[in-house]
């Protein structure tokens, strides 16, 4: 991939094949829809953290392979939506976390090395960046919070 800034920004947009693109499309649509429905004004900062921080970690610590595809973004959105539900504790964000967890919880196996040709580093660092975005980026959901519920 190219230099630091352009390679990090371009990584989610580039795919090795049409099948690669199609594998990323359904979770992008579902999680992207949940992000748009629940995050509104914070979409840009959330995506900046997921792409910039996650891509930067891949650039710093990933193998020398070519890392392309939107799966790092998928894992970042997954991490954001799940952790945000736990941090924010509104019915809406907990519901989004539950939907994402039920539909895509099994993708967590993708953060482990083992499948040839798959950037587990992008998956891992994307999920970490998404979780970080959930803690760092304050989003405003106008819904009642579950203040009496202790999730720890």
N, C-alpha and C positions, 0 to 999 in steps of 0.2 A: 504494500500500500504506500501511498505517497508520504509527504512530510507530516509532521505532527498535527497541525491544525486541520489541513484539508483531509488527511487520512481519517482522523477521528470523526469529523463531520460527515464524510462520505460513506463511512463503514455501513450504517444501516440502510443506505440507499442502493448499495451494490450487491448483486447476487450472482452466484456461480452458474445458475441455470434457471429455467422457468419453473422446474419442479421445486427448486430451493425457494424461489419467490412464493410459490403457491403454498408451501409448507408454513411459511410465516404469515400469510394473509389472514386466515381465520382468527388466530389469537390477536393479531393487530386490530382487526375489526371489532372483536368483542371487547378487548381491554381498552382500545381507543375510544369506543362508544361509552364505556363506563367512566373513563377519564373526562371526556367531554361533558358527560351528564353530571359529574360530581365535582370537578375541579375548576372549571370555567376560567377565572382570571389567572390561575397559577399554572396553566398549561405550559407556557413558555419557560418559566423557571424550572418546573419539574423536568421537562425534556432537556433543558440545558444541563441540569445536574446528571441525569441519566446518561446522556450522550457524552458530555464533557468529562465528567468524573469517571464513569464506567469505561469510556474509550481511552481516557488517559491511563487508567490502571492496566488496561489490556496493552497499551503501547509500552508502558513501563515494565510490566511483569509477565506479559504473554510470551509464548514461544515465538520463534522467528518465522512462523508460518504466516500466510496471508489471511487476515481475519476480515471477512466480509459477511454481510447479511444483517437482517433486522432482528435476529434472535436475541442479540444483546439488548435491544430496545424492548422486545417482548418480555425478557426476564426482568428488565428494569421496571417496566410497568407493573408486572406481577408483584415484584418486591414492594413497589410504592403502594399499590392498592391494598395489599394484605397488611403491611405495617401501618399504613395510614388508618385503616379500620381500627387497629388496636390502639393507636395514639389518639385519634380523634374521638372515637367511641360514640359517634352519632349513629342513629339507626341506618341512615343512608350509607355511610362509609363502612359500617359493619356488614351491611347487606352486600355491598360491592365486594368486600373482602371474602365473604362466604361464597358468593357466586364464582369469583376467580379461583378460590381455593378448591371448590368442588370440581369445576370444569378443567382446571389446569394444574392442580396440585402435583400431579405426577411429573410435570416438567422439571421438578427439582432434581430428579436423577440426572438431568442434563448438565448440572454444575460439576459433575464428577468426570474425571478423564476416562477415556476408554474407547469412544467411538471415533474411528479414523475419519479424518476430513471434517470433523465438527469442532468448532472453537469453544471448548468447555470454559476457557478463560473468559470469553465474551459473555457467556451465560452467567458465570460466577460473579464477575465484576459488574455486570449489568444489574443483577439482583442486589448486590451490595449497594450500588449507586441508587437504585430505586428505594431501598430501605432508608438510606441516608437522606434522600429527597423527602421522604415521608416525615422525617424528624426535623429537617432543616427548613423546608418550605412550608410556610403557614398557609393553609387553604381555608376558605370560609364556606362551610356548608350550613345553610340556614335550616337546621333541623334540630330537634331536641337531642341532647346528649344524655347518655346513660351514666349520670354522675355517681349513682350508688352502686354501680357494678365495678367490682375489682377484678381485672383480667389477669392479675399476676398469680 
